[in-house]
Amino acid sequence: MPDVSQRIEALREQIEEANYQYYGLDQPTLSDAEYDALLQELIRLEKEHPEFLTPDSPSQRVGGYIAKEFPKVRHAEALLSLDNAFDAGDLLEFDRRVRALVAEVEYVVELKIDGLTVALTYEDGALVRGATRGDGEVGEEITANLKTIPAIPLRLRKQADRLDVRGEGYMPKGSFLRLNQEREEAGQPLFANPRNAAAGSLRQLDSRITAQRKLGYFAYQVLTPEEGELASQTAVLDYLKEQGFSVNPEYRVFSAIEEVIAYCGEMVEKRHNYPYDIDGLVIKVNDIAQQRELGFTAKSPRWAIAYKFPAEQVETVVEDIVIR
Ligand SMILES: NC(=O)c1c(N)nc(OC2CCCC2)nc1O[C@@H]1CCC[C@@H]1O
């Protein structure tokens, strides 16, 4: 019989690997029952042997920490907002401004997840801090709540002294529907949309409540990618996947803005085909060195723009959510 600490370590690795397969690669390896059995055994062993409990154990994902308030935390680098484009003209104008400063350019187009920005900091491979966007400079520290999101790794898969990651926390449509049904049965006010539900769930003082909300997270940026020799946004996305993050797979690379414009048109029709809300697309210059050359305006990067989908009639959206 291996000693308890070896069993605990083996359980942790199996559980985190299952999380990565399910949330990182979207290829579940364990059934829910098998996963729960491992987690329950880990929680039991850690209760019987608290000397082996560590803050980065997957047992901490079920929550149990009650904050009195959220401390403020200053972001390592300001979280910027994005300029918006609403039609082909705006996108052609964006491309013209980019090409005025850099010669050949390639664009990465990502789904614009309709959630809220969450900044994560890892030191020696462990998640040490997570925060909301706040005003872009200073956010709220919500680490305990973020640890309950299986798509957010508690430990990186590859060695890194320090890694700052940005991504979008969101509530999948299925979780949103279930939550509002429960609230309706309990006579509580309903959330208007998944984005509000995600914001409310991440700002819960009791992380057990956050754990029940079944939130998701898509990582899309690392700070100082050039230090990690990451030369492009697509390389950044590959790196984030290797490190165990859930990265949205629906990104495309185009070398002409006309192709980006055509893709935006296609996606207006497909925007409801995903199990999470999107409110547009984010178009980024792929090459990191060119991003540096293009720099930033006072509030947003010159190398990225958000294409916002046209507003819809309310009944279409409600009908879509209920029927689908
Ligand atoms: N919501 C998103 O899915 C998303 C994305 N896929 N990619 C970025 O890239 C940032 C990085 C630097 C410039 C924008 N930002 C996103 O969301 C932004 C954060 C703040 C405003 C937008 O929601």
The ligand as an SDF file (V2000), in Angstrom:
LIG
                    3D

 23 25  0  0  0  0  0  0  0  0999 V2000
  -13.2380   39.0590  -25.3700 N   0  0  0  0  0  0  0  0  0  0  0  0
  -12.2920   38.3910  -26.0530 C   0  0  0  0  0  0  0  0  0  0  0  0
  -12.5160   37.2560  -26.4740 O   0  0  0  0  0  0  0  0  0  0  0  0
  -10.9480   39.0280  -26.2860 C   0  0  0  0  0  0  0  0  0  0  0  0
   -9.9660   38.3970  -27.0940 C   0  0  0  0  0  0  0  0  0  0  0  0
  -10.2100   37.2020  -27.6980 N   0  0  0  0  0  0  0  0  0  0  0  0
   -8.7730   38.9920  -27.2810 N   0  0  0  0  0  0  0  0  0  0  0  0
   -8.4910   40.1640  -26.6770 C   0  0  0  0  0  0  0  0  0  0  0  0
   -7.2800   40.7050  -26.8860 O   0  0  0  0  0  0  0  0  0  0  0  0
   -6.8640   41.8250  -26.0780 C   0  0  0  0  0  0  0  0  0  0  0  0
   -5.3610   41.7990  -25.9860 C   0  0  0  0  0  0  0  0  0  0  0  0
   -4.8760   43.1670  -26.2650 C   0  0  0  0  0  0  0  0  0  0  0  0
   -5.9750   43.8720  -26.9790 C   0  0  0  0  0  0  0  0  0  0  0  0
   -7.2610   43.1120  -26.7290 C   0  0  0  0  0  0  0  0  0  0  0  0
   -9.3800   40.8220  -25.8920 N   0  0  0  0  0  0  0  0  0  0  0  0
  -10.6080   40.2640  -25.7000 C   0  0  0  0  0  0  0  0  0  0  0  0
  -11.5000   40.9350  -24.9200 O   0  0  0  0  0  0  0  0  0  0  0  0
  -11.2180   42.3270  -24.7260 C   0  0  0  0  0  0  0  0  0  0  0  0
  -10.7050   42.6200  -23.3540 C   0  0  0  0  0  0  0  0  0  0  0  0
  -11.1620   44.0230  -23.0390 C   0  0  0  0  0  0  0  0  0  0  0  0
  -12.1840   44.3990  -24.0490 C   0  0  0  0  0  0  0  0  0  0  0  0
  -12.4620   43.1650  -24.8550 C   0  0  0  0  0  0  0  0  0  0  0  0
  -13.5340   42.4530  -24.2680 O   0  0  0  0  0  0  0  0  0  0  0  0
  1  2  1  0
  2  3  2  0
  2  4  1  0
  4  5  1  0
  4 16  2  0
  5  6  1  0
  5  7  2  0
  7  8  1  0
  8  9  1  0
  8 15  2  0
  9 10  1  0
 10 11  1  0
 10 14  1  0
 11 12  1  0
 12 13  1  0
 13 14  1  0
 15 16  1  0
 16 17  1  0
 17 18  1  0
 18 19  1  0
 18 22  1  0
 19 20  1  0
 20 21  1  0
 21 22  1  0
 22 23  1  0
M  END
$$$$
